Amino acid sequence: MYEKMDDIKKLIATSMAEEFNEFTKDILPKEAQVYMENELPKIMQETMKFRSSLTEETDRGCALISASFLDKQLEELIKSYLVNDTNIVNNIFSSNGALGTFSSRIDMAYLLGLIGKKARRDLHIIRKIRNEFGHNPEPISFDTQSIQNRCVELYYYNLTNYDNDSISSRKRFIKSVCGILGRMKGKMIDINHIDLESDANFSKEKQKFNSELGLLIVTNSLKKVLDTIND
C-alpha cells in the first residue's frame, strides 16, 4: 500500500499522537490540548525520522549527528523560555556568543530548570563521546574501551530499555539520546517566554513620590532611634 517507509513512519507517528491526545483530552488544559493536537504528530514524526536515520549511520556518524541534534534541541528549548527578544537571543546563540557551544547550552538549560541533574550529566557524557569521535583520526567505534566506559555511565537509556536487557554500547547511547530528547520535547509543551521586566519610572511625579516616601522612611527610622534613647 505504501511505497516508501517514510509514509509508514508518518502514519505510525500520527496514529500514536491521536491515541495520546484521546487519552489526555480530559486531564490537560484546553491550551495544552490544542498544542498537542497541532504539534504532537510533527514532534513524533521528527523524532522517529531522527531515530531511524541513526540506524544507517556509522558509529562516528551516529555520535556526531546525535550530539548535533541534541545541541539544536537545547537551543530551541532555551529560546522558548528566554525573554522574546530575537536580536539579543540570536547574538548569544551565535558561534561567538555566550551560548554558542554545546557545553554552555547544557549548563544554561540546567540552571534555568529546563533539564534535570541526570540529563545534564548524560548530555555532557554525550558531548565527550562526540568529541572523542570528532577529534580522533584513528578508526574507533562504540566498542572502543574508552567510549564503552562512557556509555556505561549513561542514565537515560533506562527510559526506553523496558526489559532491562543487557545492550550494546551503541544501543545504550542511542536510547539515552532518545530518552533525553523525549524529555526536552515534553518540557517544551508547558513553557512560555519569561515576561520582560518593566523599567523604573523616572517621571517627575514618580520621583516626587519616591522622595517623599524616602523622607518618610528616614523620619520614622530617626524617630525610633530617638524614642529608644529617651527610654
Secondary structure, DSSP 4 states (H G I P E B T S, - for coil): --SSHHHHHHHHHHHHHHHHHHHHTTTS-HHHHHHHHHHHHHHHHHHHHHHHHHHTS-HHHHHHHHHHHHHHHHHHHHHHHS-S-HHHHHHHTSTTSTT-SHHHHHHHHHHTTSS-HHHHHHHHHHHHHHHHHHH--S---TTSHHHHHHHHT--GGGGT-TT-----HHHHHHHHHHHHHHHHHHHHHT--PPPPPPPP---HHHHHHHHHHHHHHHHHHHHHHHHHHH-
